[in-house]
């Protein structure tokens, strides 16, 4: 146990000294945000600790649920771990520049998602007011920039790798390619979500469930 702790502390110190330190700083904030919202959600769900809980809205699913701040916090923190390793094992793109761009653009994106959850309004496909439309546009810019940095890091480990460990390099290449495919799926969802289409009766129950009874089909 002590050796694991010492190795972990040494690894974090090395990461903080590397050009990819912004990924560690922002990733740590995202992870602690995940823990905070998970704990608050569980306390509010069971009415533990206070009469009027801070996380009073206890739904998990839906466009205004607490799932998004939690999921986007922990998932992007894990993305940063992979991206840091990929940037260290390539020489195609500048490590510090890509790390800074990826970290701070993601910080803006997840901050907007979290802010909208606290406001009790949807964070995705929400253009109902000028403020919501502006925040949504900024969020899309943030996630687009993150997607570009993922492609750059993937291109680096595929085209100009520096890792001498063939097993690690193979794992990085496959992992980064899958991450790029996930980014393409996300962009496809945005395009599909903004494409005009007529609602169908069979999707109404699913839309009402996903939006906590707020919107029938089509729901985005």
WOWOQUI-V982447 format. One line per field, one symbol per residue. ss: DSSP state (@ for helix, = for strand, . for the rest). A space follows every 10 residues. Layout:
ss = ???
//
This chain:
ss = .@@@@@@@@@ @@@@@@@... @@@@@@@@@@ @@@@@@@@@@ @@@@@..... .......... ......@@@@ @@@@@@@@@@ @@@@@@@@.= ....@@@@@@ @@@@@@@@@@ @@@@@@@@@. .........@ @@@@@@@@@@ @@@@@@@@@@ @@@@@@@@@. =....@@@@@ @@@@@@@@@@ @@@@@@@@@@ @@@@...... @@@@@@@@@@ ..........
//
